[in-house]
Amino acid sequence: MTDLLYTEIENDLRASVREVLEDKAPWTAVLAGTEKDEPYDAGLWKAVAGQLGCAGLPVPEDLGGAGAGWRETAVVMEELGRAVAPVPFLTSSVMATAALLAAGERELLARLAAGERTAVLAVPFGTAPGADPAADPDAPTVSGGALTGEVASVADGLAADVLLVPAGGGLYAVDAADARRTAVTSLDMTRRLADVAFGGAPARLVAQGPDAVRAALVTGAALLASEQLGIAERCLDDTVAYVKTRYQFGRQIGSYQALKHRLADLWTAVTQARAAARYAASCATAGDADLPVAAAVAQAHCSAVAVKAAEECVQMHGGIGFTWEHPAHLYLKRAKADSIALGSPDRHRAALAVLAGLPPA
């Protein structure tokens, strides 16, 4: 049976990442960043990816990485979720890295692991595991090493140095400077979307067939659950702390039974989400054949838990929870955006039914 408990190494990693985030990405700084034009916090990314070495955690040592695994990477995702950190970790250090690992790419992978470059899988952020974007009739086309076409709603598309584009039955690497990227209005301004257009951009074949893209999507979905877990835990912790100190009618509002019940239910849901997210990360680390099932279960559950936790955080904070000057809206926006990223909960439940061999309803 898979051990879902955190190891000492994982706890030490968590402490290091949290210390950096508390210093460089307090919620006030994250909020201020949403009002700027920069697509991500470059200073924070340098600290997390380069100085801490988190970008190279799942990359083998002979390829320039730390030789850890997706479980350790998932711990980082939890902490980044807690802080709603505006860095391209999911898109570059998880999804793009998973694609390059599956493709056997070495040069670009080493630069990603070192935090020297960022790469993004150029697919709509709502693309679910199991999809083959290159087979879409509207997918970009490649001819003579030149890529043409458009991709809408690419997460962190503005932050990427390299775009990994599914096209022509394979996966191609394109220098982001050779593409036209247009910012689009994003609900979650800590992870911005962009429409990307290619007009004969030079493209290098990275992988033939759909396997690399599918690896990126299923690994991304599995580890996105850890980010959602981090959001839910942060919302629960902040809300419990608040109801212990907020007084109404001469008593702590946390002493009212109705709120106690809601928070107890939320704690139970978060605990279940932790088990689902940890199992998905463990399957990714082991290369377990159960990964598609684990990712579908984790996404179907953790998406709803993160949204519910954020909604309760807003509501139980009362009037202050609805204001721009409180971080609750940052958590809610990230949770809502994550709930439709890499497939909606309904899409994952439908996929799970197919994977489990259940007859259609």
C-alpha positions as CSV (number, residue, x, y, z in Angstrom):
1,M,0.0,0.0,0.0
2,T,1.3,3.5,-0.9
3,D,2.5,5.5,2.1
4,L,0.8,8.9,1.9
5,L,2.4,10.4,4.9
6,Y,5.0,13.2,4.4
7,T,8.6,12.2,4.8
8,E,11.1,14.2,6.8
9,I,12.7,15.4,3.6
10,E,9.3,16.6,2.3
11,N,8.6,18.4,5.6
12,D,12.0,20.1,5.4
13,L,11.3,21.1,1.8
14,R,8.0,22.5,2.8
15,A,9.5,24.6,5.6
16,S,12.1,26.0,3.2
17,V,9.6,26.9,0.5
18,R,7.2,28.5,3.0
19,E,10.0,30.6,4.5
20,V,10.8,32.0,1.1
21,L,7.2,32.6,0.2
22,E,6.4,34.4,3.5
23,D,9.4,36.6,2.9
24,K,9.0,37.3,-0.8
25,A,5.3,36.7,-1.5
26,P,3.1,37.9,1.3
27,W,-0.5,38.3,0.2
28,T,-0.1,42.1,0.1
29,A,2.7,41.7,-2.5
30,V,0.7,39.2,-4.5
31,L,-2.3,41.6,-4.5
32,A,-0.1,44.5,-5.7
33,G,1.3,42.3,-8.5
34,T,-2.2,41.7,-9.9
35,E,-2.3,45.4,-10.7
36,K,0.9,45.4,-12.7
37,D,1.7,44.4,-16.3
38,E,4.3,41.8,-15.4
39,P,3.0,38.3,-16.2
40,Y,4.7,36.8,-13.1
41,D,7.0,37.7,-10.2
42,A,10.5,37.2,-11.7
43,G,12.3,37.7,-8.3
44,L,10.1,35.1,-6.6
45,W,10.6,32.7,-9.5
46,K,14.4,33.1,-9.3
47,A,14.3,32.3,-5.6
48,V,11.9,29.3,-5.9
49,A,13.2,27.8,-9.2
50,G,16.9,28.7,-9.0
51,Q,18.0,29.3,-5.4
52,L,15.9,26.6,-3.9
53,G,16.2,24.3,-6.9
54,C,12.5,23.5,-7.0
55,A,12.3,23.6,-10.8
56,G,14.6,20.6,-11.1
57,L,13.0,18.4,-8.4
58,P,11.4,15.8,-10.8
59,V,14.4,15.8,-13.2
60,P,17.0,13.1,-12.9
61,E,20.5,14.2,-11.7
62,D,22.1,13.1,-15.0
63,L,19.8,15.6,-16.7
64,G,20.7,18.4,-14.5
65,G,18.0,18.1,-11.9
66,A,17.7,17.2,-8.2
67,G,16.7,13.6,-8.8
68,A,13.8,13.8,-6.4
69,G,10.3,13.1,-7.7
70,W,6.7,14.3,-8.2
71,R,5.9,13.8,-4.5
72,E,8.4,16.4,-3.5
73,T,7.2,18.6,-6.4
74,A,3.7,18.2,-5.1
75,V,4.8,19.6,-1.7
76,V,6.0,22.7,-3.5
77,M,2.7,22.9,-5.3
78,E,0.9,22.9,-2.0
79,E,2.9,25.8,-0.7
80,L,2.6,27.8,-3.9
81,G,-1.2,27.2,-3.7
82,R,-1.3,28.4,-0.1
83,A,0.4,31.6,-1.2
84,V,-1.3,31.9,-4.6
85,A,2.2,32.6,-5.8
86,P,2.4,34.3,-9.2
87,V,5.0,32.0,-10.8
88,P,4.9,29.5,-13.7
89,F,5.7,26.4,-11.6
90,L,2.7,24.3,-12.7
91,T,3.0,25.2,-16.4
92,S,6.8,25.0,-16.6
93,S,8.2,22.9,-13.8
94,V,5.4,20.3,-13.9
95,M,3.6,20.2,-17.3
96,A,6.4,21.2,-19.7
97,T,9.0,19.2,-17.7
98,A,6.8,16.1,-17.8
99,A,6.4,16.5,-21.5
100,L,10.2,16.8,-22.0
101,L,10.9,13.9,-19.7
102,A,8.5,11.7,-21.7
103,A,10.1,12.9,-24.9
104,G,13.7,12.3,-23.8
105,E,14.7,15.9,-24.4
106,R,17.9,16.8,-22.6
107,E,19.2,20.3,-23.5
108,L,16.0,22.3,-22.8
109,L,15.1,20.1,-19.9
110,A,18.4,20.9,-18.2
111,R,17.8,24.6,-18.6
112,L,14.3,24.3,-17.2
113,A,15.7,22.4,-14.2
114,A,18.2,25.1,-13.5
115,G,15.6,27.8,-13.6
116,E,17.3,29.5,-16.5
117,R,14.4,29.2,-18.9
118,T,10.6,28.6,-18.7
119,A,8.5,26.6,-21.1
120,V,4.8,26.2,-21.4
121,L,2.6,23.6,-23.1
122,A,0.7,25.7,-25.7
123,V,-2.8,24.2,-25.2
124,P,-6.0,25.8,-23.9
125,F,-5.8,25.7,-20.1
126,G,-9.0,23.7,-19.9
127,T,-7.6,20.8,-21.9
128,A,-8.2,17.6,-20.0
129,P,-5.9,14.5,-19.7
130,G,-6.4,12.0,-22.5
131,A,-6.9,14.6,-25.1
132,D,-4.7,14.8,-28.2
133,P,-4.6,18.6,-29.0
134,A,-2.5,18.0,-32.2
135,A,-5.4,16.0,-33.7
136,D,-7.8,18.9,-33.3
137,P,-8.8,20.3,-36.7
138,D,-8.1,23.8,-35.4
139,A,-4.6,22.9,-34.1
140,P,-1.6,24.7,-35.5
141,T,0.0,23.1,-38.5
142,V,3.7,22.6,-39.4
143,S,5.3,22.6,-42.8
144,G,9.0,22.7,-43.6
145,G,9.9,23.4,-40.0
146,A,7.6,26.4,-39.8
147,L,4.5,26.5,-37.5
148,T,1.3,28.3,-38.3
149,G,-1.9,28.7,-36.4
150,E,-3.4,29.9,-33.1
151,V,-4.0,28.6,-29.6
152,A,-6.3,30.3,-27.2
153,S,-6.2,30.7,-23.4
154,V,-2.6,29.4,-22.8
155,A,-1.8,29.6,-19.1
156,D,1.4,31.6,-18.4
157,G,1.8,32.1,-22.1
158,L,3.2,35.5,-21.5
159,A,5.8,34.2,-19.0
160,A,7.2,31.5,-21.3
161,D,10.6,31.6,-23.0
162,V,9.7,28.5,-25.0
163,L,6.4,27.2,-26.2
164,L,5.8,23.5,-26.6
165,V,3.2,23.2,-29.3
166,P,1.2,20.1,-30.3
167,A,1.0,20.1,-34.0
168,G,1.2,17.8,-37.0
169,G,1.0,14.6,-34.9
170,G,3.9,15.6,-32.6
171,L,5.3,18.2,-30.2
172,Y,7.3,21.1,-31.4
173,A,9.5,23.7,-29.5
174,V,9.1,27.3,-30.6
175,D,10.9,30.3,-29.2
176,A,8.3,32.5,-27.6
177,A,9.8,35.6,-29.3
178,D,8.7,34.1,-32.6
179,A,5.1,34.0,-31.6
180,R,2.5,36.8,-31.2
181,R,1.1,36.6,-27.7
182,T,-1.9,38.6,-26.6
183,A,-3.0,38.9,-23.0
184,V,-6.6,38.0,-22.3
185,T,-8.7,38.9,-19.3
186,S,-8.1,36.3,-16.7
187,L,-10.2,35.6,-13.6
188,D,-7.1,34.7,-11.7
189,M,-4.6,37.4,-12.3
190,T,-1.9,35.4,-10.5
191,R,-1.8,33.0,-13.4
192,R,-2.6,34.9,-16.5
193,L,-3.8,33.6,-19.8
194,A,-2.8,34.5,-23.3
195,D,-3.8,33.8,-26.9
196,V,-0.8,32.7,-28.9
197,A,-0.5,33.0,-32.7
198,F,2.2,31.6,-35.0
199,G,2.9,33.0,-38.4
200,G,5.5,30.6,-39.9
201,A,7.5,30.5,-36.7
202,P,10.6,28.2,-36.8
203,A,9.8,25.0,-34.9
204,R,11.9,22.1,-33.7
205,L,10.4,18.6,-33.4
206,V,10.7,17.4,-29.7
207,A,8.5,14.3,-29.8
208,Q,6.5,12.3,-32.3
209,G,3.1,11.2,-31.4
210,P,0.8,12.2,-28.5
211,D,2.5,10.5,-25.6
212,A,4.6,13.5,-24.4
213,V,1.5,15.8,-24.4
214,R,-0.6,13.2,-22.6
215,A,2.1,12.8,-20.0
216,A,2.1,16.5,-19.4
217,L,-1.7,16.7,-19.1
218,V,-2.1,13.8,-16.7
219,T,0.9,14.8,-14.5
220,G,-0.4,18.4,-14.5
221,A,-3.8,17.3,-13.4
222,A,-2.4,15.1,-10.7
223,L,-0.2,17.8,-9.2
224,L,-2.8,20.6,-9.7
225,A,-4.7,18.7,-7.0
226,S,-1.9,19.5,-4.6
227,E,-2.2,23.2,-5.4
228,Q,-5.9,23.0,-4.7
229,L,-5.1,21.3,-1.4
230,G,-2.8,24.1,-0.5
231,I,-5.5,26.7,-1.2
232,A,-8.1,24.8,0.8
233,E,-5.7,24.4,3.8
234,R,-4.8,28.1,3.8
235,C,-8.5,29.1,3.6
236,L,-9.4,26.7,6.5
237,D,-6.5,27.9,8.6
238,D,-7.2,31.6,8.1
239,T,-10.9,31.1,8.7
240,V,-10.4,29.1,12.0
241,A,-8.0,31.7,13.2
242,Y,-10.5,34.5,12.4
243,V,-13.5,33.0,14.1
244,K,-11.5,32.5,17.2
245,T,-10.7,36.2,17.5
246,R,-13.9,37.8,16.0
247,Y,-16.5,38.7,18.6
248,Q,-20.2,39.3,18.0
249,F,-22.9,39.7,20.6
250,G,-20.3,39.4,23.3
251,R,-18.8,36.0,22.2
252,Q,-16.4,34.5,19.7
253,I,-18.3,33.7,16.5
254,G,-16.4,30.4,16.4
255,S,-18.4,29.3,19.4
256,Y,-21.6,29.3,17.5
257,Q,-22.6,25.7,16.6
258,A,-23.6,26.4,13.1
259,L,-20.1,27.7,12.2
260,K,-18.5,24.8,14.1
261,H,-20.4,22.3,12.0
262,R,-19.5,24.0,8.7
263,L,-15.8,24.2,9.7
264,A,-15.8,20.6,10.9
265,D,-17.3,19.5,7.5
266,L,-14.7,21.5,5.7
267,W,-11.8,20.0,7.8
268,T,-13.1,16.5,6.8
269,A,-13.2,17.4,3.1
270,V,-9.7,18.9,3.2
271,T,-8.4,15.7,4.9
272,Q,-10.0,13.6,2.2
273,A,-8.5,16.0,-0.4
274,R,-5.1,15.5,1.1
275,A,-5.3,11.7,0.7
276,A,-6.5,12.0,-2.9
277,A,-3.8,14.6,-3.9
278,R,-1.0,12.6,-2.2
279,Y,-2.0,9.4,-3.9
280,A,-2.1,11.1,-7.3
281,A,1.4,12.5,-6.7
282,S,2.7,9.1,-5.5
283,C,1.3,7.4,-8.7
284,A,3.1,10.1,-10.8
285,T,6.4,9.4,-9.0
286,A,6.2,5.7,-9.3
287,G,5.0,5.8,-12.9
288,D,2.0,3.7,-11.7
289,A,-0.5,2.6,-14.3
290,D,-3.2,3.8,-11.9
291,L,-2.1,7.5,-12.5
292,P,-5.0,8.4,-14.9
293,V,-7.5,7.1,-12.3
294,A,-5.7,8.8,-9.4
295,A,-5.6,12.1,-11.3
296,A,-9.3,11.9,-12.2
297,V,-10.2,11.1,-8.6
298,A,-8.0,13.9,-7.2
299,Q,-9.3,16.5,-9.6
300,A,-13.0,15.5,-9.2
301,H,-12.7,15.9,-5.4
302,C,-10.0,18.6,-4.8
303,S,-11.5,21.1,-7.3
304,A,-14.7,21.3,-5.3
305,V,-13.0,21.3,-2.0
306,A,-10.8,24.3,-2.9
307,V,-13.8,26.3,-4.2
308,K,-15.9,25.4,-1.1
309,A,-13.0,26.3,1.3
310,A,-12.5,29.7,-0.5
311,E,-16.2,30.4,-0.4
312,E,-16.4,29.7,3.3
313,C,-13.4,31.8,3.9
314,V,-15.1,34.8,2.2
315,Q,-18.4,34.3,4.0
316,M,-17.1,33.6,7.5
317,H,-14.9,36.7,7.4
318,G,-18.0,38.7,7.0
319,G,-17.8,42.2,5.5
320,I,-14.0,42.3,5.4
321,G,-13.9,39.0,3.4
322,F,-15.7,40.7,0.5
323,T,-13.2,43.6,0.2
324,W,-10.2,44.0,-2.1
325,E,-8.0,44.7,0.9
326,H,-8.4,41.1,2.2
327,P,-6.7,38.1,0.5
328,A,-9.9,35.9,0.4
329,H,-10.7,36.9,-3.1
330,L,-7.3,35.9,-4.3
331,Y,-7.9,32.4,-3.0
332,L,-11.4,32.2,-4.4
333,K,-10.3,33.3,-7.9
334,R,-7.4,30.8,-8.0
335,A,-9.7,28.1,-6.8
336,K,-12.4,28.9,-9.4
337,A,-9.8,29.1,-12.2
338,D,-8.2,25.8,-11.1
339,S,-11.6,24.1,-11.0
340,I,-11.9,24.3,-14.8
341,A,-8.2,24.0,-15.5
342,L,-7.1,20.7,-17.2
343,G,-10.7,19.5,-17.2
344,S,-13.7,20.3,-15.0
345,P,-14.8,18.0,-12.1
346,D,-17.6,16.7,-14.3
347,R,-15.2,15.9,-17.1
348,H,-13.0,14.0,-14.7
349,R,-15.9,12.1,-13.2
350,A,-16.9,11.1,-16.7
351,A,-13.4,10.0,-17.5
352,L,-13.2,8.1,-14.2
353,A,-16.3,6.1,-15.2
354,V,-14.7,5.1,-18.5
355,L,-11.4,4.2,-16.8
356,A,-13.3,2.1,-14.3
357,G,-15.3,0.3,-17.0
358,L,-18.6,1.6,-15.8
359,P,-21.5,1.5,-18.3
360,P,-22.7,4.9,-19.6
361,A,-25.6,6.4,-17.8
